[in-house]
Amino acid sequence: MDNTTTIELFAALAQSTRLDAFRLLVRHEPEGLAAGELARQLDVPHNTLSAHLNVLSRAGLVVSQRQSRSIIYRASLAQMQATLAFLVRDCCAGHPELCVPLLETLQPCCLDEEKTP
């Protein structure tokens, strides 16, 4: 990961429909969503969504796979993980204990539910 890749990734997310699409795909991991269903849930025309998905795909944020007549899109959690790791790699000037609150906020919601008695 480098500055250029990170900037491209954030540029891809710096548009409302693309950000909504990525967040929706994250919620539907690991199954993903068919392009038509994604367009329906976002209330976006298919051709418009296609252009947005191409931008997200070029940034490495989504991956697609043909299943029969549908194209299934999935969020690339590995790309997001690499980006977050790049951003916090030198966290807090060599004092990683200061990053604990940040890392705790990144815990998935399902882990929070498991901790609840």
C-alpha positions, 0 to 999 in steps of 0.5 A: 500500500502506498499514498497513491493507492490510498488516495485513489481508494478514498477518491472512489469513496468520496461520492455518495452513491459509491460510499452507499454501495460499498457500505451495503456490500460490507453488510452483505458479506460474504454472500455479496449482492447481484448488481440488479439487487444492489441497484434496487436497494440503492434506488439507482438506475442500473447503468449509473450503478455500473459506472459507480461499481467500475470506479470502486472496482478499479480502486480495489474496493469491490470484486465481481463474479458471474453466477449464471446470468447475474454478476455478484458484487462483494466488498473487498474487505482485504483492501479496506484492511490493508488501507486501514493498516497503512493509515495506522502503521506508524500509530502514535509516534511509536506508542501503540498503546495510544491506538487502543481506543481507535482499534477498539472502535474497529471491532465488528459489531458481532464481536460487541454482541458476543461480549454482551452477557 
